[in-house]
């Protein structure tokens, strides 16, 4: 996701600077090169040697006659993006006022003046984050195109975002964002049909591929709504659902303003009437009456005939020829842009092999993150035709 991206990292005097080694490693695991600059206050929190170890580069702690800020963040500088993480209230305010009295803020002024993408990751106590001056500074910086990675609000603190959220925010900032202005709705994971208050019918879908699609669309500039059976994620507005009926209702609402729907969820084909109390065990046999559920793609197509839609098709024990045939049947029936077809055996695995099926067939093998990027790239191509 960040292969070959040069990240200039500004570290300020938030206690969250102790996390720096972790998120530097995460950036580098995703392919980025990192060079760091520290404010004097940051060096009181974490030693520059630790940052040198993590980045494998010298760390700037003062501006000298070598004009380090121009070398890294100038018009023809080394960096592709300037990341300020963590950012204190003090630093956010100074950046919005063009005050450059520390190495970190001098780099920020240079980056903003050079048109370099800038990403800010706030970390401070919640009352400081809520200060009218800080909120005004954030609004000012956002009006200049600065990207903010929102903090986690916990225990009265605006805590630094997760390593994954930081890396995703940097990826979006350096992307060309071909999906800018598009609203993409993605479904992911399994649905669960309750038999009684304890038991349920479900499937083995993990939701990894659908979430990878959502992230890849976000990185390319889209506003993403993720409808799934999981927690909040930093790259999408999440509608958390459990049953097929809940998913259908959430999707019908979300697509009212959507440009694209990617239906990656493994949606239950059948539901069952839920018993109000636990069904007693020990009976010799039990028969469940299964009722078919509405087809999400068909329902949405009826409501939004013009909507761009992508479907997923999983089969068991079939060869590629069968997968392609079934995928094209689905494409033609619902008028889809293309179908992502795969053998169901990859459910729950880290690796996957899928076929992107329209008039042609493209094979994608590798991580589910790679699959997500391939689907997003196909959407970018469609949006420009």
C-alpha angles and dihedrals in degrees: 000000000000100000110162095355114145110219122194105201124205116200120196134188099276115127085237086076085088085075092058098098090054098051092041088057089048091052091049093046087058091053104267128138113221133201118176140212123192135201117227089252091054091056087059089058101042129010118248088232089067091054091045089053092049097045098033086222135100114270123230114225098161138023112246137175087285088075092223092183092061092044091056106027106020125113091276095025130138098253128090091191139009113225119193105196123188099018119191125211087252093056095044090053093048093049091054091050098045091244109154107180097134130049089252094054092042088056089048094052090048094048094049091047091049095051092244116156110258126200122191125196109191122209122174143107113302096245089056091049089050094050109124091231093053092047090049090049091051090050091049093050092047089053086059091053099262112154118225124202103208119236125238109254106220136142093359092306136107093225124199114270121256121276089249092052091050093050092046091049091052091048091053092048094055095041122103084232099218089175093055109145094017122121110215122189116202128186119203143172131017133314121226127214113201117229093182134336090290109028130062145175114236142134141241099261111132098193092232095126094046092049089048089054091049092050093047091051090049092051088053091056105267126139101236133204113193117199108192148126094258143079132286117291128201096236102055147033101254128218105191113209138167113187131049090247091054091048093050092049093048093047094047089055095043096050092056087087099023130116094195139019120202108190103198097147121112095234119196114253092204138038133191136213107264118235112228092223133034112283106241116247126226097061116137094234141355128199120205119201107221120204123197117249124224115269106250096209093049092047093050093044091055090052097040109030092171098047118120106236137182123197135200124219124194122187135174129233096353131129124237092266091058092045091052092048093051092044092053091048088056093044093052095043096053099025096242127178090231141326129239105218127189143156110263090232090086092065108125094009125121093225126057143181118208139170119224100212129196123115086321130037126230121189118215120188129177137052121000087243087063090050089051092053091048091053092047091049090053089051090051090053091050093049090056097051 
